[in-house]
């Protein structure tokens, strides 16, 4: 089952663009960054699409911004996992931080899992927009609407200035406002572009760190193997350790390891030839005595 896929499974080599396309097409969203799915609402709806009726969508908050609200979404997801007996640990404390790599890995797993159910065939009768309307939080809470209406009423019916003055204030723009708005829009665009660049750089660093840790683990396994008592004195193991433990980064230890291995093999061959020759001479003497 996909809930137990290993770290080297092909699922974890799916790129972020493919993951975003998969999410946007399935759920009719417009996500541009992986961390936008850190709230857990996307994951809940993916499970709702895969298992219709299993996810209590009225508990899912699609506008979750704080870690507290995000954690509530992951609690819903954990309940669904428990109900379906999916043994996939949810590292909520890492996911809610919005780190691209952590969320990418979880979404890679989620895609692999959903694709394994019914061959990944999407339910044609599933309406993602309609199902999101059943989420726990509206984008415009009733309290905010009431406050907004009261402010509008206050502006239109100001007792100190009169209705006409209030309407004039709302209808006549101040000088210089369009220029300020244009400058603000340009600054906002630059900030968004820089933020995206920073996010991409962070993702690249995270991927490089993951690759580094992967190869370090491989080297550590080789080291442990060479340190076993049965292999510790074997020439090839000694040669490998010469490379692993080389302290000088400027010079490659490969030549030294090859020279050691070459000499060890030659000595071993010479000893074997000597033993063979001695055995042949002993046999010859025995035949002569007879």
SERO-4910 file (N, C-alpha, C, O; in steps of 0.05 Angstrom, whole numbers):
BEGIN
 pado doro    nc1    nc2    nc3   cac1   cac2   cac3    cc1    cc2    cc3    oc1    oc2    oc3
  Unk    A     17    -24      0      0      0      0     18     25      0     39     25     11
  Unk    A      8     46    -13     24     70    -16     29     84     10     46    102     12
  Unk    A     14     77     32     19     90     57     46     83     69     55     96     87
  Unk    A     59     62     59     85     54     69    107     56     48    126     40     49
  Unk    A    104     74     29    124     76      8    150     86     19    150    103     37
  Unk    A    173     76      9    199     83     19    208    110      8    197    120    -11
  Unk    A    229    121     21    239    147     13    251    147    -15    253    169    -27
  Unk    A    260    124    -25    271    123    -52    251    116    -73    258    110    -96
  Unk    A    225    115    -65    204    109    -85    203    132   -105    210    155   -100
  Unk    A    194    125   -129    193    144   -151    174    167   -144    176    189   -157
  Unk    A    156    163   -125    138    185   -117    153    209   -108    144    232   -112
  Unk    A    176    206    -95    190    228    -83    209    242   -104    224    259    -97
  Unk    A    206    234   -129    221    248   -150    203    264   -168    211    274   -189
  Unk    A    178    266   -160    158    282   -175    163    312   -168    165    319   -144
  Unk    A    166    329   -188    172    357   -184    149    373   -173    126    364   -175
  Unk    A    156    396   -162    135    414   -150    115    424   -171     91    427   -165
  Unk    A    124    429   -196    106    438   -216     85    417   -223     61    424   -226
  Unk    A     93    392   -224     74    371   -229     54    368   -206     31    363   -210
  Unk    A     64    371   -181     47    369   -158     26    392   -158      3    388   -153
  Unk    A     36    416   -164     17    439   -165     -4    436   -187    -27    442   -183
  Unk    A      5    426   -210    -14    421   -232    -35    401   -224    -58    404   -230
  Unk    A    -26    380   -211    -44    359   -201    -65    370   -182    -89    364   -184
  Unk    A    -56    387   -163    -75    398   -144    -94    418   -157   -118    416   -153
  Unk    A    -83    435   -174   -100    456   -187   -121    443   -205   -144    452   -206
  Unk    A   -113    423   -220   -132    410   -238   -153    394   -223   -177    395   -231
  Unk    A   -145    380   -202   -165    364   -188   -184    381   -172   -208    376   -171
  Unk    A   -174    402   -158   -190    417   -140   -199    444   -150   -212    460   -136
  Unk    A   -192    450   -176   -199    475   -188   -189    499   -172   -204    517   -165
  Unk    A   -164    497   -165   -150    518   -150   -130    532   -168   -127    525   -191
  Unk    A   -116    551   -157    -95    566   -172    -71    570   -154    -61    593   -151
  Unk    A    -61    549   -143    -37    551   -126    -12    555   -143    -10    543   -164
  Unk    A      6    572   -134     31    577   -148     55    568   -133     77    566   -144
  Unk    A     51    562   -107     73    554    -90     65    530    -72     42    529    -64
  Unk    A     83    513    -67     77    489    -51     68    497    -23     50    485    -12
  Unk    A     81    517    -11     74    524     17     46    536     20     36    538     42
  Unk    A     33    542     -2      5    551      0    -14    529      9    -36    534     17
  Unk    A     -4    504      8    -20    481     16    -13    473     45    -21    451     54
  Unk    A      2    490     59     11    482     86    -11    481    106     -7    469    128
  Unk    A    -34    492    101    -55    493    121    -68    466    125    -82    462    145
  Unk    A    -65    447    107    -77    421    110   -104    418     97   -115    396     95
  Unk    A   -116    441     88   -142    440     76   -142    425     49   -160    410     43
  Unk    A   -121    430     33   -118    416      7   -117    386     11   -130    371     -3
  Unk    A   -101    378     31    -98    349     36   -125    337     44   -131    314     36
  Unk    A   -140    351     61   -166    341     69   -184    338     45   -199    318     43
  Unk    A   -184    357     27   -203    355      4   -194    334    -16   -210    321    -29
  Unk    A   -168    329    -18   -158    307    -35   -168    280    -24   -176    263    -40
  Unk    A   -168    277      2   -178    253     14   -209    251     11   -220    230      7
  Unk    A   -222    275     11   -251    276      7   -258    267    -21   -278    254    -25
  Unk    A   -241    275    -40   -246    267    -68   -241    237    -72   -255    223    -87
  Unk    A   -220    227    -58   -213    198    -61   -233    180    -47   -240    159    -57
  Unk    A   -243    189    -23   -262    174     -8   -286    192     -2   -288    203     20
  Unk    A   -305    195    -20   -327    213    -16   -343    207      9   -350    184     14
  Unk    A   -347    228     25   -363    225     49   -347    219     74   -358    220     96
  Unk    A   -322    212     71   -306    204     94   -296    229    110   -294    228    134
  Unk    A   -290    250     96   -280    274    109   -303    293    117   -319    300    100
  Unk    A   -304    301    142   -324    320    151   -316    348    142   -303    363    156
  Unk    A   -325    355    118   -316    380    105   -324    405    121   -311    426    119
  Unk    A   -345    403    137   -354    426    153   -333    434    175   -334    455    186
  Unk    A   -315    415    180   -294    421    200   -268    432    187   -250    440    202
  Unk    A   -267    432    161   -242    440    147   -243    471    143   -262    481    132
  Unk    A   -221    484    151   -219    513    149   -201    520    125   -177    516    127
  Unk    A   -213    529    103   -197    535     79   -184    562     81   -167    569     63
  Unk    A   -190    578    101   -178    604    104   -159    604    128   -153    625    139
  Unk    A   -150    581    136   -132    579    160   -106    594    154    -92    588    135
  Unk    A    -99    612    172    -74    628    169    -56    623    193    -31    623    190
  Unk    A    -68    620    217    -51    616    241    -45    586    244    -59    569    233
  Unk    A    -24    581    259    -16    553    263    -38    538    278    -42    514    274
  Unk    A    -52    551    296    -74    538    311    -95    528    292   -103    505    294
  Unk    A   -104    545    273   -124    537    254   -114    515    236   -129    496    229
  Unk    A    -89    516    228    -78    495    211    -77    469    225    -83    448    213
  Unk    A    -69    469    251    -68    445    266    -96    431    268    -98    407    268
  Unk    A   -117    448    270   -144    436    270   -150    421    244   -163    400    245
  Unk    A   -140    432    222   -144    417    196   -130    391    196   -140    370    187
  Unk    A   -105    391    207    -90    366    207   -102    346    227    -98    322    224
  Unk    A   -115    356    247   -129    337    266   -152    323    250   -156    299    254
  Unk    A   -166    338    233   -187    326    217   -174    305    198   -185    283    195
  Unk    A   -151    312    186   -138    293    168   -128    268    183   -130    246    173
  Unk    A   -118    272    208   -109    249    224   -133    230    231   -130    206    231
  Unk    A   -156    242    236   -179    226    242   -187    209    217   -195    186    220
  Unk    A   -185    221    194   -191    207    169   -171    184    165   -178    162    158
  Unk    A   -145    189    170   -124    168    168   -131    145    187   -128    122    180
  Unk    A   -138    152    211   -144    132    231   -168    115    222   -169     91    225
  Unk    A   -188    128    211   -212    115    202   -206     96    179   -217     74    177
  Unk    A   -188    104    161   -181     88    138   -157     69    144   -148     54    126
  Unk    A   -147     71    168   -124     54    177    -99     59    159    -85     41    151
  Unk    A    -94     85    154    -71     93    139    -48     99    158    -50    117    174
  Unk    A    -27     83    157     -5     87    176     16    106    164     38     98    156
  Unk    A      9    131    163     26    152    153     29    173    175      9    187    181
  Unk    A     53    176    187     56    196    208     53    224    196     64    231    175
  Unk    A     39    241    211     36    269    203     54    286    220     50    289    244
  Unk    A     74    298    208     93    315    222     82    344    222     92    361    208
  Unk    A     61    348    238     45    372    237     63    397    244     60    417    231
  Unk    A     80    394    264     96    417    273    114    427    250    121    451    250
  Unk    A    122    409    232    139    418    210    122    428    187    130    447    173
  Unk    A     99    415    182     83    423    159     71    451    162     70    466    143
  Unk    A     62    458    186     49    484    190     69    507    189     61    530    187
  Unk    A     95    501    190    115    522    187    117    532    158    129    553    153
  Unk    A    105    517    139    105    525    112    131    521     97    136    532     76
  Unk    A    149    503    107    174    497     94    168    482     68    154    462     68
  Unk    A    178    492     45    171    480     19    178    450     17    162    435      7
  Unk    A    201    442     27    210    415     24    192    396     40    184    375     30
  Unk    A    186    403     65    169    385     82    141    382     69    131    359     68
  Unk    A    130    404     60    103    402     47    104    388     20     85    374     13
  Unk    A    126    392      5    129    378    -20    130    348    -16    117    333    -31
  Unk    A    146    338      3    148    310      8    121    298     16    114    276      7
  Unk    A    106    312     32     80    302     41     60    301     17     45    282     14
  Unk    A     61    322      0     43    322    -23     51    301    -44     34    290    -58
  Unk    A     78    296    -45     87    274    -63     75    247    -54     66    231    -70
  Unk    A     76    243    -28     65    219    -17     35    218    -22     24    197    -30
  Unk    A     21    240    -18     -8    241    -21    -16    235    -50    -35    221    -55
  Unk    A     -1    246    -69     -7    240    -97     -3    210   -103    -19    198   -117
  Unk    A     19    199    -93     24    170    -97      1    154    -85     -7    134    -97
  Unk    A     -8    162    -61    -30    147    -48    -56    149    -64    -69    129    -69
  Unk    A    -63    174    -71    -89    178    -85    -88    164   -113   -109    153   -121
  Unk    A    -65    164   -126    -63    150   -152    -65    120   -149    -72    106   -168
  Unk    A    -59    110   -125    -61     80   -121    -89     71   -116    -95     47   -117
  Unk    A   -108     90   -110   -136     83   -105   -151     85   -131   -153    107   -143
  Unk    A   -163     63   -139   -179     63   -164   -162     72   -188   -173     84   -207
  Unk    A   -137     67   -188   -119     74   -210   -117    104   -214   -110    113   -235
  Unk    A   -123    120   -193   -121    149   -195   -143    162   -211   -141    185   -218
  Unk    A   -164    146   -218   -186    157   -234   -203    177   -217   -212    170   -195
  Unk    A   -206    201   -227   -220    221   -213   -251    217   -214   -261    210   -235
  Unk    A   -264    222   -192   -293    219   -191   -306    242   -207   -304    266   -199
  Unk    A   -319    236   -229   -330    256   -247   -353    272   -234   -358    295   -241
  Unk    A   -366    259   -215   -389    273   -202   -380    290   -178   -396    303   -166
  Unk    A   -354    291   -173   -344    307   -150   -341    336   -159   -328    342   -179
  Unk    A   -353    354   -144   -352    383   -149   -335    396   -127   -345    401   -105
  Unk    A   -309    401   -133   -291    411   -112   -299    438   -101   -296    444    -77
  Unk    A   -309    456   -118   -318    483   -110   -342    481    -91   -342    494    -70
  Unk    A   -361    464    -98   -384    461    -81   -377    448    -54   -388    456    -34
  Unk    A   -359    429    -55   -350    417    -30   -335    436    -12   -337    435     13
  Unk    A   -320    455    -24   -306    474     -8   -325    494      6   -319    505     27
  Unk    A   -348    498     -6   -367    516      6   -378    505     32   -390    519     48
  Unk    A   -373    479     37   -382    467     62   -360    467     83   -363    455    104
  Unk    A   -339    482     77   -317    484     96   -325    499    121   -346    512    121
  Unk    A   -308    497    142   -315    508    168   -315    538    169   -329    549    186
  Unk    A   -300    552    152   -297    581    154   -303    593    126   -293    584    106
  Unk    A   -319    614    126   -324    629    102   -302    650     98   -289    658    117
  Unk    A   -299    658     73   -278    678     68   -286    705     79   -268    722     84
  Unk    A   -311    711     83   -321    736     94   -339    730    118   -363    728    115
  Unk    A   -328    727    142   -344    721    166   -366    741    170   -364    764    162
  Unk    A   -388    732    183   -411    749    187   -404    773    204   -414    795    200
  Unk    A   -386    769    223   -378    792    241   -364    813    225   -369    837    230
  Unk    A   -347    806    206   -333    825    189   -353    840    171   -350    864    167
  Unk    A   -374    826    161   -394    839    145   -409    860    161   -415    881    150
  Unk    A   -416    853    186   -431    872    202   -414    897    208   -425    919    207
  Unk    A   -388    893    214   -371    916    219   -369    933    194   -370    958    196
  Unk    A   -366    921    171   -363    935    146   -388    952    141   -386    975    133
  Unk    A   -412    940    145   -437    954    140   -440    978    159   -450    999    152
  Unk    A   -432    974    185   -434    995    204   -416   1018    197   -423   1042    201
  Unk    A   -392   1012    187   -373   1034    179   -385   1049    155   -382   1074    154
  Unk    A   -397   1035    136   -408   1048    113   -431   1067    122   -433   1089    112
  Unk    A   -447   1057    140   -470   1074    150   -459   1098    164   -471   1120    162
  Unk    A   -438   1095    179   -426   1118    194   -415   1138    175   -418   1162    180
  Unk    A   -403   1130    153   -392   1149    133   -415   1164    118   -412   1188    112
  Unk    A   -437   1150    112   -458   1162     97   -476   1180    114   -489   1198    103
  Unk    A   -477   1175    140   -495   1190    157   -479   1202    180   -485   1195    204
  Unk    A   -460   1218    174   -444   1231    195   -459   1254    207   -465   1273    192
  Unk    A   -466   1254    232   -483   1274    244   -469   1301    245   -483   1322    246
  Unk    A   -443   1302    246   -430   1328    249   -426   1343    223   -424   1367    224
  Unk    A   -426   1330    201   -421   1343    175   -444   1342    156   -446   1358    138
  Unk    A   -463   1323    161   -486   1322    144   -482   1302    122   -460   1294    116
  Unk    A   -505   1294    109   -504   1273     88   -490   1283     64   -475   1268     52
  Unk    A   -494   1308     56   -482   1318     31   -452   1318     32   -438   1310     13
  Unk    A   -441   1327     55   -412   1328     59   -401   1300     58   -380   1295     45
  Unk    A   -415   1281     71   -405   1253     71   -404   1242     43   -385   1228     36
  Unk    A   -424   1247     27   -425   1237     -1   -403   1250    -17   -391   1237    -34
  Unk    A   -399   1276    -13   -378   1290    -28   -351   1278    -22   -334   1276    -40
  Unk    A   -346   1272      3   -320   1260     10   -316   1233     -3   -293   1227    -10
  Unk    A   -336   1218     -6   -333   1192    -18   -331   1193    -48   -320   1175    -60
  Unk    A   -342   1215    -60   -343   1216    -89   -319   1231   -101   -313   1226   -125
  Unk    A   -306   1249    -86   -284   1265    -97   -258   1254    -88   -252   1255    -64
  Unk    A   -242   1243   -106   -216   1232    -97   -196   1255    -92   -198   1277   -103
  Unk    A   -177   1249    -74   -156   1268    -68   -135   1269    -90   -131   1250   -105
  Unk    A   -122   1292    -93   -102   1295   -113    -78   1278   -105    -70   1275    -82
  Unk    A    -66   1266   -126    -42   1250   -122    -47   1222   -114    -28   1206   -113
  Unk    A    -72   1214   -109    -78   1187   -101    -73   1166   -122    -62   1145   -116
  Unk    A    -79   1172   -148    -73   1152   -169    -43   1146   -171    -35   1123   -175
  Unk    A    -26   1167   -168      2   1162   -169     12   1145   -146     29   1128   -149
  Unk    A      0   1151   -122      8   1135    -99      0   1106   -103     14   1087    -95
  Unk    A    -25   1102   -114    -34   1075   -119    -16   1060   -139    -10   1036   -135
  Unk    A     -7   1074   -160     10   1062   -180     37   1054   -167     47   1032   -172
  Unk    A     48   1072   -151     73   1066   -138     71   1043   -119     89   1026   -118
  Unk    A     48   1042   -105     44   1020    -87     42    993   -101     51    973    -92
  Unk    A     28    994   -125     25    969   -141     52    959   -151     58    935   -151
  Unk    A     69    978   -159     96    971   -169    112    958   -146    126    938   -150
  Unk    A    111    971   -123    126    960   -100    116    933    -92    132    915    -86
  Unk    A     90    930    -93     78    904    -86     87    882   -106     93    860    -98
  Unk    A     88    890   -132     97    870   -152    126    862   -148    133    839   -151
  Unk    A    143    882   -141    171    876   -136    175    858   -111    191    840   -111
  Unk    A    159    864    -90    161    848    -66    152    819    -72    165    800    -62
  Unk    A    131    816    -87    122    789    -94    143    774   -110    148    750   -106
  Unk    A    156    788   -129    177    775   -146    201    767   -129    211    745   -132
  Unk    A    209    785   -110    231    778    -93    224    755    -74    241    738    -69
  Unk    A    200    756    -64    191    734    -46    191    707    -60    200    687    -49
  Unk    A    182    707    -85    182    682   -101    211    673   -106    217    649   -105
  Unk    A    229    692   -111    257    685   -116    269    673    -91    284    653    -92
  Unk    A    263    685    -68    274    675    -42    263    647    -37    277    629    -28
  Unk    A    237    643    -43    225    617    -39    238    595    -56    244    573    -47
  Unk    A    243    603    -82    256    584   -100    284    577    -90    293    554    -92
  Unk    A    299    597    -80    326    592    -70    325    574    -46    342    556    -43
  Unk    A    306    579    -28    303    562     -4    297    533    -12    308    514     -1
  Unk    A    280    530    -32    273    503    -42    298    489    -53    302    465    -49
  Unk    A    314    504    -69    338    493    -80    358    484    -58    370    463    -60
  Unk    A    360    501    -37    378    494    -15    368    469     -1    383    451      6
  Unk    A    341    467      3    330    444     17    335    418      0    341    398     12
  Unk    A    332    420    -26    336    397    -43    366    389    -42    372    365    -42
  Unk    A    384    408    -42    412    402    -41    419    389    -14    435    371    -13
  Unk    A    407    399      7    412    387     34    402    358     34    415    341     46
  Unk    A    379    354     22    368    327     21    387    308      6    391    285     14
  Unk    A    397    318    -17    415    302    -33    441    296    -18    452    274    -19
  Unk    A    451    317     -4    475    313     12    471    292     34    488    274     37
  Unk    A    449    293     48    443    274     69    441    246     58    449    226     70
  Unk    A    429    244     34    426    217     21    453    204     16    458    181     23
  Unk    A    472    220      4    498    208     -2    515    204     23    532    186     24
  Unk    A    512    221     43    526    217     68    518    191     81    534    177     92
  Unk    A    492    185     80    482    160     91    494    136     77    500    116     89
  Unk    A    497    138     50    510    117     35    539    113     44    547     90     47
  Unk    A    554    135     47    581    132     56    583    121     84    601    105     90
  Unk    A    564    128    101    564    117    128    559     87    127    572     72    143
  Unk    A    542     78    110    537     49    108    562     34     98    568     12    108
  Unk    A    576     46     79    601     34     70    621     33     92    635     13     95
  Unk    A    623     54    108    642     55    130    636     32    150    654     18    159
  Unk    A    611     30    158    603      9    177    609    -19    166    618    -36    181
  Unk    A    605    -23    140    611    -49    128    640    -55    129    648    -77    135
  Unk    A    657    -35    123    686    -39    124    697    -43    152    719    -53    155
  Unk    A    682    -35    172    691    -37    200    683    -64    213    691    -69    235
  Unk    A    667    -80    199    660   -106    210    685   -123    213    704   -122    197
  Unk    A    686   -139    234    710   -155    241    718   -174    219    742   -179    216
  Unk    A    699   -185    204    706   -204    183    719   -190    159    735   -203    145
  Unk    A    713   -165    155    723   -151    131    744   -130    137    755   -118    118
  Unk    A    749   -125    162    765   -102    169    793   -102    158    804    -82    150
  Unk    A    805   -126    156    833   -129    146    834   -137    117    856   -141    106
  Unk    A    811   -141    104    811   -147     75    822   -124     60    814   -101     65
  Unk    A    840   -128     40    853   -106     26    833    -86     14    838    -62     17
  Unk    A    812    -95      2    793    -76    -10    780    -58     11    775    -35      6
  Unk    A    774    -70     35    763    -54     56    783    -33     67    775    -10     72
  Unk    A    808    -41     69    829    -23     78    832      0     58    835     23     65
  Unk    A    831     -7     32    834     14     11    811     34     12    814     58      9
  Unk    A    787     23     16    763     41     18    765     60     42    759     83     40
  Unk    A    775     49     64    778     66     88    799     87     84    797    109     96
  Unk    A    819     82     69    839    102     63    826    126     49    834    149     53
  Unk    A    807    120     31    793    142     17    774    157     36    772    181     36
  Unk    A    760    141     53    740    154     71    754    171     92    743    192     99
  Unk    A    777    163    102    790    177    124    812    196    115    826    207    132
  Unk    A    814    201     89    834    220     80    829    248     91    807    258     89
  Unk    A    850    260    103    846    286    116    852    309     97    841    331    100
  Unk    A    870    305     77    877    327     59    857    328     36    855    310     20
  Unk    A    843    351     35    822    354     14    834    362    -13    821    360    -33
  Unk    A    859    371    -13    871    381    -38    880    358    -56    879    360    -80
  Unk    A    889    336    -44    899    314    -59    879    290    -57    869    284    -36
  Unk    A    875    277    -80    857    254    -80    871    230    -68    894    224    -76
  Unk    A    858    216    -50    871    192    -38    867    167    -55    876    145    -48
  Unk    A    855    170    -78    850    147    -96    875    133   -104    877    109   -104
  Unk    A    896    149   -112    921    137   -121    934    120    -99    944     98   -104
  Unk    A    934    130    -75    946    116    -52    930     90    -47    942     69    -42
  Unk    A    904     92    -48    888     68    -44    892     47    -65    894     23    -60
  Unk    A    895     56    -90    900     38   -112    927     24   -110    930      0   -115
  Unk    A    947     40   -102    974     29    -98    974      8    -76    986    -13    -79
  Unk    A    961     14    -54    959     -5    -32    946    -31    -41    955    -53    -36
  Unk    A    923    -28    -55    909    -51    -65    925    -67    -84    925    -92    -83
  Unk    A    940    -54   -102    956    -67   -122    979    -83   -108    983   -107   -115
  Unk    A    992    -71    -89   1013    -85    -74   1002   -109    -58   1015   -130    -57
  Unk    A    979   -105    -46    968   -127    -30    960   -150    -47    965   -173    -40
  Unk    A    949   -145    -70    942   -166    -88    966   -180    -99    966   -205   -102
  Unk    A    987   -165   -106   1012   -177   -116   1025   -195    -95   1035   -216   -101
  Unk    A   1026   -185    -70   1037   -201    -48   1021   -226    -45   1033   -248    -41
  Unk    A    995   -223    -46    978   -247    -43    983   -267    -65    984   -291    -60
  Unk    A    986   -257    -90    991   -275   -112   1018   -289   -109   1021   -312   -115
  Unk    A   1038   -273   -100   1065   -284    -96   1065   -306    -75   1078   -327    -78
  Unk    A   1050   -301    -54   1049   -321    -32   1035   -347    -43   1043   -369    -37
  Unk    A   1014   -343    -59    999   -366    -70   1018   -382    -89   1018   -406    -89
  Unk    A   1034   -367   -105   1052   -380   -123   1074   -395   -107   1081   -418   -115
  Unk    A   1083   -383    -85   1104   -396    -69   1093   -422    -56   1107   -442    -56
  Unk    A   1068   -420    -46   1056   -444    -34   1053   -466    -55   1058   -489    -50
  Unk    A   1043   -458    -79   1039   -477   -100   1066   -490   -108   1067   -514   -113
  Unk    A   1087   -474   -110   1113   -484   -117   1124   -503    -96   1135   -524   -102
  Unk    A   1120   -496    -71   1129   -513    -49   1114   -540    -49   1126   -561    -45
  Unk    A   1088   -538    -54   1073   -563    -55   1082   -581    -79   1083   -605    -76
  Unk    A   1088   -568   -101   1098   -583   -124   1125   -597   -119   1129   -620   -126
  Unk    A   1143   -582   -105   1169   -594    -99   1166   -616    -79   1180   -636    -81
  Unk    A   1147   -613    -60   1143   -634    -40   1132   -659    -54   1140   -682    -47
  Unk    A   1114   -656    -73   1104   -679    -87   1125   -692   -104   1126   -717   -106
  Unk    A   1143   -676   -116   1165   -687   -132   1184   -704   -115   1193   -725   -123
  Unk    A   1190   -694    -91   1208   -709    -73   1195   -735    -64   1209   -755    -61
  Unk    A   1169   -734    -60   1155   -759    -51   1156   -780    -73   1160   -803    -68
  Unk    A   1152   -771    -98   1153   -790   -120   1181   -801   -124   1185   -824   -130
  Unk    A   1201   -784   -119   1229   -793   -122   1236   -814   -101   1249   -834   -107
  Unk    A   1226   -810    -76   1231   -830    -54   1218   -857    -62   1229   -878    -55
  Unk    A   1195   -856    -75   1182   -881    -83   1196   -894   -106   1188   -915   -115
***
